[in-house]
């Protein structure tokens, strides 16, 4: 439980400000997550149109934020 959100926000901003994005590390993480999803049988979906309405709602919500 966060007792002082201001301190946590300052910490996060400092951490993000000091670290640079590492493209190769991020690609490795995405590939590992993809392999894990495949092992679990969750990707690719059996029915590609399954839950398409939910995906559309997510896209609308994300695209409405500036």
NUDREN-285327 format. One record per residue (C-alpha): residue number from 1; residue in three letters; x, y, z. Coordinates in Angstrom, 2 decimals, always signed. Layout:
REM NUDREN-285327
 num residuo       x       y       z
 NUM     ALA       X       Y       Z
...
***
This chain:
REM NUDREN-285327
 num residuo       x       y       z
   1     UNK   +0.00   +0.00   +0.00
   2     UNK   +1.34   +3.40   -0.97
   3     UNK   +1.22   +5.83   +1.92
   4     UNK   +2.56   +8.85   +0.08
   5     UNK   +1.76   +8.84   -3.66
   6     UNK   +3.70  +12.08   -4.24
   7     UNK   +6.98  +10.44   -3.20
   8     UNK   +6.25   +7.41   -5.40
   9     UNK   +5.48   +9.66   -8.38
  10     UNK   +8.74  +11.56   -7.89
  11     UNK  +10.64   +8.27   -7.67
  12     UNK   +9.06   +6.97  -10.87
  13     UNK   +9.76  +10.20  -12.75
  14     UNK  +13.41  +10.14  -11.65
  15     UNK  +13.77   +6.49  -12.60
  16     UNK  +12.25   +7.02  -16.05
  17     UNK  +14.30  +10.16  -16.59
  18     UNK  +17.57   +8.41  -15.82
  19     UNK  +16.99   +5.26  -17.84
  20     UNK  +17.13   +5.12  -21.62
  21     UNK  +14.96   +2.73  -23.63
  22     UNK  +16.79   -0.41  -24.72
  23     UNK  +15.29   -1.62  -28.01
  24     UNK  +16.97   -5.03  -28.00
  25     UNK  +15.98   -5.76  -24.40
  26     UNK  +12.38   -4.79  -25.16
  27     UNK  +12.28   -7.06  -28.22
  28     UNK  +13.56   -9.96  -26.10
  29     UNK  +10.82   -9.32  -23.54
  30     UNK   +8.10   -9.23  -26.21
  31     UNK   +9.39  -12.45  -27.78
  32     UNK   +9.47  -14.17  -24.39
  33     UNK   +5.88  -13.11  -23.69
  34     UNK   +4.82  -14.33  -27.14
  35     UNK   +6.44  -17.73  -26.59
  36     UNK   +4.82  -18.01  -23.16
  37     UNK   +1.39  -17.20  -24.62
  38     UNK   +1.92  -19.84  -27.33
  39     UNK   +2.92  -22.48  -24.76
  40     UNK   -0.23  -21.71  -22.79
  41     UNK   -2.31  -22.10  -25.97
  42     UNK   -3.59  -18.55  -25.81
  43     UNK   -1.95  -17.27  -28.99
  44     UNK   -2.96  -17.28  -31.76
  45     UNK   -6.64  -17.44  -30.82
  46     UNK   -8.60  -20.35  -32.23
  47     UNK  -11.36  -18.04  -33.43
  48     UNK   -9.89  -14.76  -34.67
  49     UNK  -13.22  -12.91  -34.38
  50     UNK  -13.73  -13.99  -30.79
  51     UNK  -13.97  -10.98  -28.48
  52     UNK  -13.64   -8.55  -31.40
  53     UNK  -16.21   -6.28  -29.76
  54     UNK  -14.01   -6.01  -26.69
  55     UNK  -10.98   -5.19  -28.83
  56     UNK  -12.96   -2.45  -30.57
  57     UNK  -13.98   -0.97  -27.22
  58     UNK  -10.34   -0.99  -26.07
  59     UNK   -9.21   +0.69  -29.29
  60     UNK  -11.87   +3.39  -29.00
  61     UNK  -10.94   +4.07  -25.39
  62     UNK   -7.22   +4.24  -26.14
  63     UNK   -7.63   +6.39  -29.24
  64     UNK   -9.92   +8.86  -27.46
  65     UNK   -7.11   +9.87  -25.06
  66     UNK   -4.77  +12.57  -26.33
***
